[in-house]
């Protein structure tokens, strides 16, 4: 099975987003440390919330990627782990609950 160009594009976009958010997390942590030491102001609530939303969105995208890879591996009969469902955070509840992913109902 060969990946289509749109699949490759989606992969590249996801990897770029993960790289970008990794940089954003590092800046966030450094800012918290500077604020704790009294060298800078705290991170704004809005910026903190936006980072949280971005992390959740990328977490969902990564879970979807893992489920799709597991499905492809199962179709080739080489899967070692195929999740029956992926745990997702329920919006506004902050706790994990099973949420079916396409192809894993």
C-alpha positions as CSV (number, residue, x, y, z in Angstrom):
1,X,0.0,0.0,0.0
2,X,1.5,3.3,-1.1
3,X,0.7,6.5,0.7
4,X,-1.1,9.1,-1.5
5,X,0.3,12.5,-1.9
6,X,-2.5,13.9,0.3
7,X,-1.5,11.4,3.1
8,X,2.1,12.6,2.8
9,X,0.9,16.2,3.0
10,X,-1.1,15.4,6.1
11,X,1.8,13.7,7.7
12,X,4.1,16.6,7.0
13,X,1.6,19.1,8.3
14,X,1.2,17.1,11.5
15,X,4.9,16.8,12.0
16,X,5.4,20.6,11.5
17,X,2.6,21.3,14.0
18,X,4.2,19.0,16.6
19,X,7.5,20.6,16.1
20,X,6.0,24.1,16.4
21,X,4.1,23.2,19.6
22,X,7.2,21.7,21.1
23,X,8.9,25.0,20.6
24,X,5.9,26.8,22.1
25,X,5.9,24.5,25.2
26,X,9.6,25.2,25.8
27,X,8.9,29.0,25.6
28,X,5.9,28.5,27.9
29,X,8.0,26.6,30.5
30,X,10.8,29.1,30.4
31,X,8.4,32.0,30.8
32,X,6.8,30.2,33.9
33,X,10.3,29.8,35.4
34,X,11.2,33.5,34.7
35,X,7.8,34.6,36.2
36,X,8.5,32.4,39.3
37,X,11.9,34.0,39.7
38,X,10.3,37.5,39.4
39,X,12.1,38.3,36.1
40,X,9.0,38.4,33.9
41,X,5.3,38.7,34.1
42,X,3.1,35.6,34.2
43,X,1.9,34.1,30.9
44,X,-1.5,35.5,30.1
45,X,-4.6,33.4,30.7
46,X,-5.5,33.7,27.1
47,X,-2.1,32.4,25.9
48,X,-2.1,29.6,28.4
49,X,-5.6,28.6,27.2
50,X,-4.7,28.8,23.6
51,X,-1.7,26.5,24.2
52,X,-4.0,24.0,26.0
53,X,-6.4,24.0,23.1
54,X,-3.6,23.5,20.6
55,X,-2.2,20.6,22.7
56,X,-5.6,18.9,22.9
57,X,-6.2,19.3,19.1
58,X,-2.7,17.9,18.3
59,X,-3.3,15.1,20.8
60,X,-6.4,14.1,18.9
61,X,-4.6,14.3,15.6
62,X,-1.8,12.0,16.9
63,X,-4.4,9.5,18.3
64,X,-6.1,9.5,14.9
65,X,-2.8,8.9,13.2
66,X,-2.0,6.0,15.6
67,X,-5.4,4.4,15.0
68,X,-5.0,4.7,11.2
69,X,-1.5,3.2,11.3
70,X,-2.8,0.3,13.5
71,X,-5.6,-0.3,11.0
72,X,-3.1,-0.4,8.1
73,X,-0.8,-2.7,10.0
74,X,-3.8,-5.1,10.9
75,X,-4.7,-5.2,7.2
76,X,-1.2,-6.3,6.4
77,X,-1.4,-8.8,9.3
78,X,1.7,-7.4,11.0
79,X,0.0,-5.4,13.8
80,X,1.3,-6.1,17.3
81,X,-1.1,-3.7,18.9
82,X,-4.5,-2.6,17.5
83,X,-6.4,-0.3,19.8
84,X,-10.1,-1.1,20.1
85,X,-10.8,2.5,21.0
86,X,-8.7,5.5,21.7
87,X,-9.1,7.4,24.9
88,X,-10.0,11.1,24.4
89,X,-10.6,13.9,26.8
90,X,-14.1,14.9,27.1
91,X,-14.4,18.6,26.4
92,X,-14.8,20.6,29.6
93,X,-14.6,17.6,31.9
94,X,-10.8,17.0,32.0
95,X,-11.2,13.2,32.3
96,X,-10.5,10.5,29.8
97,X,-13.3,8.5,28.3
98,X,-13.5,6.0,25.4
99,X,-14.4,7.7,22.2
100,X,-14.5,5.5,19.1
101,X,-12.3,6.4,16.2
102,X,-13.3,5.8,12.6
103,X,-12.7,2.1,11.8
104,X,-12.5,1.2,15.5
105,X,-16.2,1.2,16.6
